Amino acid sequence: MLIFGYLRASTSEQDATRAKNALKTFARQHGQRIAGWYVDNVSCTTMNRPELLRLLEEAEPGDVILTEQVDRLSRLDDAGWETLRKQITDKQLAIVSLDLPTSHLALTSVISDDFTRSMLKAVNGMMLDMLAAIARKDYEDRRRRQAEGISKAKTEGKYRGRVADVQKHELIRTLRLAHGKSLRETARLAGVSKMTVIRVCNAQKVEPETGNTRNE
């Protein structure tokens, strides 16, 4: 059995480091080590996450996906969650999440009888489904409240659109132009998606893959 840490680091590098340290500590407390890390900068509302797909491809039956919270793994809708769950089940992988105590038993071998193991597996599956559904509802509720707030601001003539993060954009340009970082590394260090890097570079009239200024 190998344990692979999965992180979604779309907010900041500091947050990703904190989550990574939490997973390391948890594994160590259970006498385990994390064999590899998979870090996505893409929203967990989509299945189109390169690192998650790579993890599902490379993991072997019996391996464990370790994550900090279920909502780091999925805020998918029902159909998307069913697809992901099926892929995980077909690959015979276990999900262990720090916020789901029933899943922690996958890291131990204290259960000896098949009946107890089957019951705990069923309970854990039910809890996973419930937390995934809660994560999706939380995401949809926040999006709805955001849309309502924007609508109200527009009605009152106060809406100015999304303000660009000037410091973040400057960091992206510095990483790409001054330091020649790759698209993927720039996204990871800046805590943004690859599409954001491309958009910022295009706005600066810079080729996102080469760092060369375009000729007009």
VMD Tcl script that draws the C-alpha trace (Angstrom):
set ca {
  {0.00 0.00 0.00}
  {1.30 3.42 -0.98}
  {-0.15 6.71 0.25}
  {-0.42 9.66 -2.13}
  {-1.21 13.17 -0.95}
  {-3.65 15.17 -3.05}
  {-3.82 18.94 -2.67}
  {-5.81 21.65 -4.38}
  {-3.78 24.83 -4.11}
  {-5.81 27.40 -5.99}
  {-5.72 29.99 -3.20}
  {-2.11 30.55 -2.18}
  {1.25 28.85 -1.80}
  {1.04 29.43 1.95}
  {-2.25 27.54 2.16}
  {-0.83 24.66 0.12}
  {2.20 24.43 2.42}
  {-0.01 24.39 5.50}
  {-2.20 21.61 4.06}
  {0.86 19.61 2.99}
  {2.33 19.81 6.49}
  {-1.00 18.73 7.99}
  {-1.07 15.62 5.76}
  {2.55 14.80 6.61}
  {1.84 15.05 10.33}
  {-1.29 12.91 10.04}
  {0.53 10.18 8.10}
  {3.40 10.19 10.58}
  {0.98 9.84 13.51}
  {-0.35 6.69 11.84}
  {3.11 5.27 11.24}
  {2.95 5.97 7.51}
  {4.86 8.01 4.94}
  {3.49 9.81 1.90}
  {4.98 8.32 -1.25}
  {4.12 11.18 -3.60}
  {2.26 14.45 -4.03}
  {-0.27 15.56 -6.60}
  {-1.17 19.26 -6.56}
  {-3.84 20.87 -8.75}
  {-4.45 24.59 -9.25}
  {-7.85 23.92 -10.79}
  {-11.27 24.16 -9.14}
  {-12.56 20.88 -7.70}
  {-15.91 21.56 -9.37}
  {-14.53 19.94 -12.52}
  {-13.08 16.54 -13.37}
  {-10.61 18.22 -15.72}
  {-7.80 18.30 -13.14}
  {-4.48 17.09 -14.60}
  {-2.89 16.00 -11.33}
  {-5.97 14.16 -10.10}
  {-6.24 12.32 -13.40}
  {-2.53 11.48 -13.21}
  {-2.98 10.17 -9.68}
  {-5.85 7.94 -10.75}
  {-3.74 6.65 -13.62}
  {-0.57 5.96 -11.64}
  {-1.98 4.57 -8.39}
  {-2.22 0.81 -7.95}
  {-5.02 -1.27 -6.34}
  {-4.86 -0.95 -2.57}
  {-3.20 2.48 -2.60}
  {-4.58 5.41 -0.60}
  {-5.53 8.95 -1.69}
  {-4.93 11.21 1.32}
  {-6.54 14.65 1.37}
  {-7.18 17.30 3.98}
  {-10.91 17.66 3.40}
  {-13.43 15.97 1.14}
  {-14.16 19.31 -0.52}
  {-10.49 19.44 -1.63}
  {-11.25 16.32 -3.64}
  {-14.73 17.12 -4.88}
  {-17.27 19.86 -5.22}
  {-18.62 18.07 -8.24}
  {-22.30 17.76 -9.05}
  {-23.99 14.38 -8.56}
  {-23.04 13.04 -11.98}
  {-19.44 14.19 -11.63}
  {-19.08 12.70 -8.16}
  {-20.52 9.39 -9.34}
  {-17.95 9.32 -12.14}
  {-15.07 10.06 -9.80}
  {-16.27 7.56 -7.21}
  {-16.56 4.87 -9.86}
  {-13.03 5.52 -11.10}
  {-11.70 5.29 -7.54}
  {-13.71 2.14 -6.79}
  {-12.77 0.43 -10.06}
  {-9.11 1.13 -9.29}
  {-9.64 -0.28 -5.77}
  {-8.26 2.84 -4.13}
  {-9.13 4.10 -0.66}
  {-9.89 7.72 0.21}
  {-8.63 8.97 3.55}
  {-9.64 12.49 4.52}
  {-8.57 14.25 7.70}
  {-12.13 15.50 8.25}
  {-13.64 12.00 7.97}
  {-12.58 9.85 10.98}
  {-14.22 6.69 9.64}
  {-11.81 6.80 6.69}
  {-8.72 6.77 8.92}
  {-9.07 3.03 9.51}
  {-7.81 2.45 5.97}
  {-4.34 3.23 7.33}
  {-4.50 0.53 10.00}
  {-4.78 -3.25 10.02}
  {-6.61 -3.64 13.33}
  {-9.81 -4.98 11.73}
  {-9.54 -8.71 11.29}
  {-13.02 -9.96 10.39}
  {-14.64 -9.47 7.00}
  {-18.05 -8.46 8.39}
  {-16.71 -5.51 10.40}
  {-14.52 -4.45 7.48}
  {-17.51 -4.52 5.11}
  {-19.68 -2.54 7.52}
  {-17.04 0.14 8.01}
  {-16.49 0.35 4.27}
  {-20.24 0.89 3.73}
  {-20.42 3.54 6.46}
  {-17.36 5.30 5.09}
  {-18.82 5.31 1.58}
  {-22.05 6.81 2.86}
  {-20.18 9.51 4.78}
  {-18.07 10.33 1.72}
  {-21.20 10.74 -0.40}
  {-22.76 12.97 2.26}
  {-19.70 15.23 2.62}
  {-19.32 15.48 -1.16}
  {-22.97 16.56 -1.42}
  {-22.48 19.13 1.37}
  {-19.37 20.49 -0.36}
  {-21.29 20.91 -3.62}
  {-24.22 22.62 -1.85}
  {-21.85 25.00 -0.06}
  {-20.27 25.89 -3.41}
  {-23.65 26.48 -5.06}
  {-24.92 28.54 -2.10}
  {-21.85 30.79 -2.21}
  {-22.19 31.26 -5.96}
  {-25.87 32.14 -5.55}
  {-25.15 34.67 -2.81}
  {-22.37 36.17 -4.92}
  {-24.72 36.51 -7.90}
  {-27.38 38.10 -5.68}
  {-24.82 40.57 -4.32}
  {-23.65 41.52 -7.82}
  {-27.24 41.94 -8.98}
  {-28.02 44.21 -6.04}
  {-24.85 46.25 -6.61}
  {-25.73 46.67 -10.29}
  {-29.23 47.84 -9.38}
  {-27.76 50.40 -6.98}
  {-25.12 51.45 -9.52}
  {-22.26 50.32 -7.29}
  {-20.92 47.37 -9.27}
  {-17.55 47.97 -10.89}
  {-16.72 44.43 -11.93}
  {-13.91 42.28 -10.65}
  {-10.84 44.28 -9.67}
  {-7.59 42.79 -10.91}
  {-5.10 41.67 -8.27}
  {-2.25 43.97 -9.27}
  {0.32 42.41 -6.94}
  {-0.60 38.90 -8.06}
  {-0.29 39.87 -11.72}
  {3.08 41.48 -11.07}
  {4.26 38.28 -9.35}
  {3.16 36.23 -12.36}
  {5.03 38.51 -14.76}
  {8.13 38.44 -12.55}
  {8.16 34.66 -12.34}
  {7.67 34.24 -16.10}
  {9.81 37.08 -17.43}
  {12.48 37.83 -14.86}
  {13.01 34.27 -13.67}
  {11.95 32.25 -16.71}
  {9.69 29.90 -14.76}
  {7.57 27.43 -16.70}
  {3.83 27.92 -17.06}
  {3.12 25.15 -14.56}
  {5.69 26.35 -12.02}
  {4.49 29.94 -12.30}
  {0.91 28.84 -11.62}
  {2.03 26.78 -8.62}
  {4.17 29.51 -7.05}
  {1.60 32.26 -7.65}
  {-1.27 30.11 -6.42}
  {-3.34 30.55 -9.56}
  {-4.51 28.44 -12.46}
  {-2.51 28.01 -15.65}
  {-5.26 29.87 -17.50}
  {-4.72 32.88 -15.25}
  {-1.00 32.86 -16.08}
  {-1.81 32.70 -19.79}
  {-4.37 35.50 -19.50}
  {-1.98 37.79 -17.59}
  {0.83 37.06 -20.05}
  {-1.43 37.68 -23.04}
  {-2.52 40.98 -21.54}
  {1.17 41.91 -21.32}
  {1.55 40.74 -24.93}
  {3.92 37.97 -23.85}
  {3.98 34.43 -25.15}
  {3.01 32.30 -22.10}
  {5.17 29.33 -23.07}
  {8.31 31.15 -24.13}
  {8.37 34.39 -22.20}
  {9.26 36.26 -25.41}
  {7.64 39.59 -26.18}
  {5.45 39.41 -29.26}
  {6.23 41.51 -32.29}
  {3.41 43.81 -33.24}
}
mol new
graphics top color blue
foreach p $ca { graphics top sphere $p radius 0.5 }
foreach p [lrange $ca 0 end-1] q [lrange $ca 1 end] { graphics top cylinder $p $q radius 0.2 }
display resetview
